[in-house]
Amino acid sequence: MQLFSVKEAAERWGISDVWLRELCRKGRVAPCDKVGGMWLIYGNSVLLDPHERHEFKAHKAQRNIVAREKPRL
């Protein structure tokens, strides 16, 4: 699987790297991950339309809820 930096992916898609970072932050690029303060865009990533974005964020929120349910000591 290929991984691209924001700059490389922005050049491939013909958009600015600043705009691509904003799209990643808003959940409009899937899949992408933020690692160590840097966004990584997968080779098979796509820009989601507004309806898909909503479902994707809901799924991501569900994962975060499950992760937070660890017992506190």
Secondary structure, DSSP 4 states (H G I P E B T S, - for coil): --EE-HHHHHHHHTS-HHHHHHHHHTT-EEEEEEETTEEEEEEEEEEPPHHHHHHHHHHHHHHHHHHHTSPP-
